[in-house]
Structures are given as C-alpha cells and as structure tokens.
Amino acid sequence: MLSIKRLLMCMLRMGLLLLSSLILRLVMMSLLLMPLESLMPGGIDPHTHLALEVMDTETIDDFFHGQAAALAGGTTMHIDFVVPVSGNLTAGFEAYEKKTENACMDYGFHMIITKWDDEVLRELEIMVKEKGINSFKFFMAYKGAVMINDELLLDGFKRCKSLGALAMVHAENGDAVVEGQKRMTELGITGPEGHDLSRPALDRGYVMSPPIRETGHDKALQAALPNGLLQLVGTDHCAFNSTQKAFGIDDFCKIPNESGQISPSDYVRMTSTDAKIFSIYPRKGAILAGSDADIIILNPNASFKISANSHHSRSNNNVYEGFTGKGKVEVTIAGGRIVWRNEELKVVAGSGKHVKMSPYSYLFSGIARQMRTTSPLSKHQYSGNSNPRSKETACTASARIN
C-alpha cells in the first residue's frame, strides 16, 4: 500500500500521469482533501461464476451487472469458469465468448473439466496455447453434473503439469454427499436445513458448498494470510435471487448454490499474488510503468452499511444485510477510465477485455527445484525447462489513461 503523496511522486517520475490531467487533478484533490486515503492496484477476484447455467437456472449476475458491482467495490479484473458444452471445451469457450460481449471489466478464464477422452486431451493444449487459459478445475462433488472420478483427476493432474497449467480442485466427497442426501430424505428432512445436515456443517443458515463452518475457522484463515500460508482469496461470486433459492423449499437438493478482516497491505499483496500465480503480473496487480491503469483510491477509515438495496448486484438479497464494513473504495479507475466516483458508476458495456494468461507461472519454478532435490526417481522423471515461455511477456501493453 502506498500513500497518495508517495504514489503521486512515483507516478510523476514514471510519466504515468502525463497522459491525463483529469486523473492528475483527481489524485491531487484526494491528497489535499482526504489525506488518510491510499492508492492501490485494482483488485483481482480469481474465482467467480457469472451467467452460470446450473440446475435449470442461471446466476442472476451476468458479465455486465456482476462486473459493474465489482468495480464499485474496487475489483478491476476477475477470472471466471468456462463450463464445457457436453464435455466439449471449444464449444464451452465459444459460449462464454458470447456471454462476455457486454463485459465492462477485464476478465480471464479458468476451464472446468467434466469428462476425459482423446478429444479433451487435444483441446486442453488448444486452450492453453491459443485461448489463454492456464488453469483447469476438477470437481469431486456434484455427482451427475460435473463430478469426476479419481482416475480422471490423476490423469488431469499429469496433463496439466505437462502443459504448464494449474490444476484446481473442489475437494468434497461427492459419493458421501449423495449418501447424506439420501439419508436426509429417508428421515423426512427435505427443507433447506437438509443441505447442511447432509454435509454436515456447523453454524447453519446459509446454503453453500462446502457449508459455513464453526467459529474459529475464520480466525485461522485470517491468520494464514499475513504469513503467506494462504495466498489467494476469491469471492466465488455465484449469485441467485430469492426466487431461485426457493426452488429448494421442499427439496434441498434443488437449491442452486456455490459458493473478515484483511489489512490494506494484505489486500495489495494478495492482488499481486493473484496476478503472479496466473501469469498476468505486472500487467495486473501493480502500479508500474507498462501496467494497465487499474487503480483504486481507498479510504481506510470510512464505513459503509451493506444492503441489497445498494450492493449493485442484481440479486435481491444479501447474506450480510445490515452489516457495517470499514474501509471504503472512493474511486475506481479501470483501464485508465474513472468508473466509480461519488457513489456513481460509469461503466461501458463491451469495454471489458479478455486477458490471456500464459502457462508456466512462477509456481512451476518451485516445482522444478523440488523435483531436482528429491528422490532419484523424481530427478529421472523430470525433463525440460521449468519455464519454457516465449519471449513475449504477459505485460505487453503500456499504461493507458484516457
């Protein structure tokens, strides 16, 4: 986190503000009128589900409305999950290209894997080398929909490693969940409470997978952030309105679902880590010459009340309704455009860009080092450069401030 004065000096030295007198004036006003504020890189949400078709419905926030809500909160890029069409990765990617035509914020893609055959093996390479996808998701839950077995999971790990892609896992025991659902039904428990009981979970009340856990887990997770044990935080934004949630009023299996205290310094570090893990740093997650002009102005002492009436999402409910938060984003600048200021959104449909993400992020260098220093078998199996990137870097665009 940088103070406005320090960052202003850095930006002036780099020439980032020479292109925009408007933003220069904005920063100067912030410096003079609100000295407690800080400037930071825009946030990156690594886990969202916009316009997701699931359980005979679709998440209420599409790529325009969900992104607009994110911009109001200081997030300037997100990474969503492409769902294959009948297992076909290319068809799934093309479907999501259409979903993002009205995007108002930059975005990247993960890809969900739901089956395994020679065609999927071929398409994985295309997704990585041509479509800019460097991470693939495997679900061990949601049997009959996207759940895969252990054999596919292991084959997927091997293929991801060979392509320099990251493997992501939704780690639940899908068979055990189905068994729990059957047990609840046999007991006559068919309401929303059956969702938690079939997992099981503590602190019941909200439907999500995995369910909310007992008090104490949150503190452990927060403590893991400063020391780097926990590197990423994502929203898993997958919004449904009350009508959609009511699908499961008499059968909890039909409820569509998915689903602290962070210092400004932790926020900046996590944003940069997001960008590094997915090979988009320093284009994203930094305020540097050559980086995209994604900047937020945060007032750490300002407070705000959370409400469905003002959260900008299309959802008509909010599980944090009435809560008061501390630390308010006063201004969001995305791609050099002021999109959030004075409680007003000024977003343009179609202005969001697909950000391609290169394979072999910095994590693979660590894997290579570990393999070179472990067993003789590992050394024998390892071959090749740990980071065979082309000379083109993830940061190819200069900062543009309009």
N, C-alpha and C positions, 0 to 999 in steps of 0.2 A: 504494500500500500504506500502511495506517495502523497505527500501534502500537495495542495494545489500550487503553492508557490514553487516548490521544488520541481514538480512536474512541468509547470509552465516554463521554467528556465530550461529544462531538458528538451522540451518540445521546440522551444525557440531555437536552441542550438542545433537541433536536427532539421530545422526548417519545416516541421510538420504543420505549423500554424501560418506559414506564409501564404498558403492557398486559400485561407478562409478568414476574412476579417470578422464575419459573424460569430464563428465559434471562438475566435480570439476574444471578442467582446464578452461572450458568454462566460468564458473562463475567468476573465478579469473581474466581471461582476461577482462571480462566485467567491473569488479571492477577497474582494473588498467587503461584500455583504454577509457572507457566510463562511467565516474563517475555520469553522470546525469541520467543514466538508473535506472529502478526499476524492481524488480521481483514481479510477481503477480500470483495468481492461474489462470489457463486457463479459458477462458470464457465459459459460458453455454448459448446457444441460446434455449429458451423454446418454439419456435414457427417456424417450418419450414414445407415445403411441397416438398420433393424430390421425383422424379419419380412418381409424382401425375398424375393419369389419369383423365382428366377433359375436357369436351366439345370436344370430339373426337380427343384429342391430349394428350400429356404427357409433363410435365415440362421438360425443356431441361437439367437440372442438375439432374443426378441420385445420388445414395448414395455415389459413389466413387468420382465423379467430384465435386459435391456440398460440400462434406466434405473436400476434398483437398483444395478447395478455402477457406473454413472456417479456416482450420489450418494455412494457410498463413496469416490470419488476427488475429490469437491468440485465436480462439474459439476451444476448445478441446472436447466439447460434445454438442449435440443438442437433442431436443425432437421433433419427427415428428408425423404426424397424420395418424393413420391407418384408411382407408376407408373400411367399410364393403362391402361384395360382396352380392348384392341383400338383404341388411339388415342383413346378417349373420356375426356376429362378429368373429367367429372362422375362417371362410373362409377368411375374410379380414386379420386377423392376420397372417395366413399361407402365404397369398400372399405377405405380407410385409417381412416375414422372407426370402423369395426368393429374394426380391428386395435388401435386405441388405447383400447378400452373399459376395459382393465385398467391403463392408464398410471398410474405412481406419481410422475411428474415432469412439469413443464410442457414443452410442445413446440410447435414451429411446423412449417410445411411449405414446401418447395420443390416444384415440379412439373416432371416430365420431359416433354419434347415428342418424340413419335415419328413423327408424321405432320403434314401441313399441308393443310387444306381450309377451306371456309367455316364448317363446324361448329366446328372448332378455334379459328378466329378469334373466333367468338361466345363460346365457352366461356372463352377467355383473359380476356375482360373480366369474366365472371362470377366467375372465380377471384380476380381482383384486387379487385373491388369488393364481392363478397359473402362470399367464403371466406377472406379474409385472407392470400392468397398473393401475395408481391411479388417472386418470383424464379423463373425458369424455366431448366431445364438442357437443353442440346443436346449430344448425343454424336457425336463424329466417329470413334468406334470401335464395336466390337461389331456388325459387319455382319450383317444378317439378324435382328437383335434390336431394338436401339434406335438404330442409326446413322442419321444423316440426311445429305442431300447439301448442297452449298454453297448452292444456290439457296434451300432451306428455311431454312438457317442465316441468310442475309441477310434473308429475309422475317421470320424470328423476331426478329432484332435490331430491325428497324423497328417491329414490333408492340409489342415490349417497351418501346421508347422512348416510343411514343405513349401507353402505359398507365402510365408511371412505374414500370415493373418492371425488375429487374436480369436481364441475360442471363448465364448461366453456361455454360462450355464445357469439355467433356472433350476435350482437344486431342491426339489421336493421329491418324495417317493410317490409317484403317481398311482401305483397299484395300491399302496396303503391308503391314499386319499379316497380312491374309489371304494375300497373296503369300508372306510369310515362313513362314507356317504350312504352305503347300503345299510350299515348298522343304524344310522340315524333314522332312515326311512322305516326300517323294521320297528323301531321304537315309537314311531308316530311323530317324530320331530321333523317337520318339513318346512318350518319358517326360517327366516334369515339366521336365527341363532344356530341352526344346524350346520351352517358353513364353518363357523369357528369350532364347534364341537367335533366336526369330522376331521379336524387337522391334527391335534387340538391346539387351542391357544388360550392365552390369558388376556385380561383386560378387554372383554368382549364389547362389541358395539358397532364396529366398522367392518365392512366386508372387503377384504383384500387378501391377496395370496403372495407370500405367506402372511398369516394374520398378525395383528399387533401383539407384541409380547409384553411381559410384566415389566413394571417399573424397575429400572436398574440397567436394562439392556441399552436404553438410550444414553445413559451416562457412560457406559463402557464404549459405545460407538463414538461419542463426542471426545472421549479421552484418547481414542485411537487416531484422531485427526492430526493433532499437533506433531506427533512423533512419526507420522507417515505410515503407520501400520494400516490405516485405512486411507486410501489415496483418492478415491472418487466418491462424489455424492451426486446422485441424479434424482429427479422428481418421480420418474415412472409415470408421468402425467398421462392419464388414460381416463378421461372424464366421461361420466354418464349422468344424465339428469334423473330426477326422482321418478319420472315415468318409466324410464328404462330399468332403474333399480327395482321397481315394483313388479317386474316380470317374475321375480322370485319370491313374491309374498307368500305363496303357498307351496313353493318348491325351491329351496335354496340353491339347488344345482343349476337353476336357470338365471341366477343373478349374474349379470356381466360384471367382471371385476378384473383388476390388475392393480396391481399397484406397486428446533434445537438452538442450540446456541453455538454460532460459528463467528469467530472474530473476523474483521475485515482482512487481516493478514492471511488467515486460513483460507478465506474466500479466494483471494488472489492466487495463493499457492495451488489450491485445488483447480482453479480455472486454467492455470498454466500446465498443471499435470494432465488435465483432460486433453489439452492440445498436444502435449508431447506423446502421450500414450497412443493417440490416434493420428499422429504424424501430421498435424496441422500447425505446429508451433515453428516459427514465431509469427506466421501469418495471423493466427488467432492466439488469444491468451497472453498478449503482450502489448505494450505501447512502445514501439520501436520504429525507427525509420524502415520502411518497407512493409510494416504490418498493416493489416486492414484497420481503418479508423473506427474501431468499435470501442467506445469509451463510455463509462458511466460516472456520474457525479453523485456521491453518496453522502448523506447527512447522517452520521452515526448516532446522533443524539435525538433525532426526530422520531416520533412514534406514530403509529397508524393502527386503525382498527380493521380487522379482517371481516369482510361481509360478502355474501353472494351478490349483493346489490351493487358492489363496486369492484369486484375482482377481475372484470373484463373477460373472463371465460364465459362461454355460452351456457355452462351448467347453472341450474337454478338452486344449487345447494353447495355448501362448503363445510367440511368437517371441522374447520377451525372457526366457524361462525362466532363472532363476538370476542375472539382473542385479540389482544393488543400486542403488536410487534414493535421492536425497536430497531432503528436503522432503516432509513427510507431513501430510495433512489429518487433524486430530484430531477435528474436529466439522463436520458439515454441517447447516445449517438451511435448509429449503426451505419457502417459504410460511409461515414462522413456526413450523414443526414441526421438532423435532430428529429427523433421520432417520438420522444416523450419529454414534455416540459410543461410546468404549471398545471399538472393533473390532466393534460390533454395529449391524446395520441394522434400522431400524424403519420400514418403508415400508408404505403402504396402497394396495392395488390400487384404481384408479378415482379416486384423488385428483389425478392429473395433469390439467392443463387445456390446451386448445388456445389458444395465444396468437396472435391475428390480427396480421398485420404490414401496416402501411399502405404504399401506394405513395409514390413520390417521396421517397426518403431524401435525406439531405444531399448525397449524391454528385451528384444532379441539379442542384443549385445550381452546382456546379463545371462541369458540362457546359454549363449556360446561359451562364455567364460566358465560357467558352472560345468558344462559338459567337458571342457578341456581339462578340468582339475578333479574330476570324479573318477569313476571306475575305468579300467582299460577298455571294457566293452563300450562304454559311452564314448570314449575317445575314438574307438574304431568306427562307431556308427556315425559320428559327426563328420561332415564333409562340407566344404563350400564356405563362402564368405558369409559372415553373420549379417551383413547389411549390404546386399547387392543392389543398391539403389542406382537409378540412372543419375546422370549429372544434374538433371532438373530437380530442384528442391521444392519442398512444399510451399515455400514462400516465393512466389513469382510476381506477385502484384505489388506495386508501390502503393503507399497510403494515399487514398483519395478523399479529400474533404471538400464537399460541394457547398 
